[in-house]
Structure formats: structure tokens, C-alpha cells
Amino acid sequence: MKEKNTNFDPIPDETEKVTKVVVDAAYRVHSQLGPGLLESVYETCLCHELKQRGVPFQSQVAWPVIYDGVRLDAGLRLDLLVDNSVIVEIKAVEKMNPLFEAQLLTYLKLTGHRLGLLINFNVSRIADGIRRIVK
């Protein structure tokens, strides 16, 4: 997994544990389904895995944008917010676009969270589809 870190403070151990559970759950989903399905299918199955593991999460979380001192509902949605600490952005694309990492980094900035996972399920090996982004 590739990591981008713009802050040298360590990620809290509890957040690291949550991240490991999410990655393990993604491995399970990918091993059961393989590549080639819609993002919504992978999201639903990943949510099921997290629920089975007792990990709190929210899916399709609407997040306001504070712009010019005004709170705006701009249609920003996080795919998953796990344990109120890790943002998960799910993709099912043929090729990762650097824009996806920029998107997740911006989500981290706007939410104040520090750790995100960009998971592309449309790969033959899920390890090749997971990017860890740290702000």
C-alpha cells in the first residue's frame, strides 16, 4: 500500500486497528466476488463485513462544505466513514486516476480526519488496489 503523509504526527493506534480491519474486510470481499462488479456492490458487501465484525461505520455520509464562512450542502458524500476515524473511498475502475487520491486527500482536509483508504476492487490482486492516504 502506498502512503502519502503530510503530517508527521503518528496515527493513533486505535485508528490503525480500524484500518487493518477495513483492509482485511476488503480482502474478504474481493476474494469472494473478484473484480468486475459495480462500486455499489462492493460497498454493500464491505458494509456487511464491517457489520459482521462489529465495527461502527456510516455509508454515503453527506458532508457540508464550509466556504467563505458559510456552511453549504454541496452534495459531498463520503462512501464510508468507519469508526468516525477512517474515510474509505471505493472504486471499481480499470485504471486508477491521480484525481481519486486528490479527491480523498481533499475529503480528509474538509472533514478533519487524517487517514483514508482508496480501494479499487477492479484488480486481480486487491493488494494492488489499496492506497493509504494520510494527511
Buried (B, 14 or more C-beta within 10 A) or exposed (E): EEEEBEEEEEBEEEBEEBBEBBBEBBBBBBEEEEBEBEBEBBBEBBBEBBEEEEBEBBBEBEBEEEEEEEEEEEEBEBBBBBBEBBBBBBBBEEEBEEEBBEBBBEBBEBBEBBBBBBBBBBBEEBEEBBBBBBB
